[in-house]
């Protein structure tokens, strides 16, 4: 019963979070955007006291169920481990805790967080690693499947599906995602929860709490026949059947050991006392009957997972040809999304999970190419611009790196300003009229003026009112100059109110 409950709840969480990353229609976040906010590290960075208290209490009562029910990377490892069981059953064995490695990785993680070494910090954070894999590897496959259905639907005169662009946001992020996927698959396929109990900083932190949890898996030594089936099915390698002990700091309460014990020698409940090393020892009076109801538990209520059928149509600028082959300009200051407040706030709070990138409907957000902040989201306008009416990234961010912002506040937030580049401007290079930037500026920050103030007949060029410009990038995206735009947006270190 314990294992069935764990698998059911884990499946709901994993499917919900995965669909949140894969969905490009903007519908899933209305239903499951709360799931990322339950991730432990993200809750800490967002100062989400309620979520932190709930997760700590769950660990104090039930043990490290967070790792096997709530954490998507932990569940992904269980899926990989399932493939391993198909090739060889009873493949695991007990191993001693590698404290030196666990605590060393935790120290490295904390140092990278404090020092602002974003790339190292993000690679060690479990939810961020899952987001990296989901955005770079799973979403393109999901979109390709959708596009096949879109072609079939189009031939049947149906509009149930529409085409989604598949594009490479960042080659370094794709490579890192592929390497992480391969390493995790190998570790989980071969040894189960090796990552969780040697590298993951969240798992190490929760191990301190789970040492003192009320409910634990423990032995009834009189029933144990030393068959070793519990140890050979423990993916956390934390059961030593020879000494009848379970290392509660590494146990993720998956229930596999109880399921595979044919003699009823393993139980989940209050029985047993804490050993000095966090293991459970046999209770003095082991002959007393045990209430079987303590072997199972309920952790949460049913979740809504039905996706809305309505899909948000992608907006296009009527009458304009598709603009391609834009080259990203070199910006002195990176552009961070409205709601992020500043580059510093983004750097300190963002875990690089890339959920905002996968959710961006205008293809504006992408991972940074800066090696110190390789997976942090930055804005660029080669494929679209940041529409004032869109605030989806602020709705899904679980850490507070992008704070919730209304449409009205976004329209008055200056996160950058347009800069005109004279040498690229078509009226001067080709001698033809343009004015695309002025016509499409949503805040009226650009007007066309004579290039020669003393000659009204001279070619008209854009003049930017920096006090009014918000940095949305409509001018840069719609500029017809190739390969570099004649107008581009420079970011602001600290966002301002217009």
Secondary structure, DSSP 8 states (H G I E B T S, - for coil): -HHHHHHHHHHHHHHHHHHHHH--SS-THHHHTTTGGGSHHHHHHTT-HHHHHHHHHHHHHH-SHIIIII-HHHHHHHHHHHHHHHHSSS--------HHHHHHHHHHHHHHHHHT-HHHHHHH-HHHHHHHHIIIIIHHHHHHHHHHHHHHHHHTT--S--------S-HHHHHHHHHHHHHHHHHHHHHSSHHHHHT-HHHHHHHHHHTT-SSEEEE-TTT-----HHHHT-TT--EETTTTEEBTTT-----HHHHH-TT--EEEES-SEE-TTSBEE--S-TTS---GGGG-------------S--------TT------------SS----TTS-BHHHHHHH-----HHHHH-TTS-EEE---GGGTTSEEE--SS----TT--HHHHH-SSSSS----HHHHHTEEEEEEEE-GGG-HHHHT-----HHHHH-TT--EEEEESSTT-TTS-EEEEE-TTT-----HHHHH---SSS-SEEEEEEEEEEE-
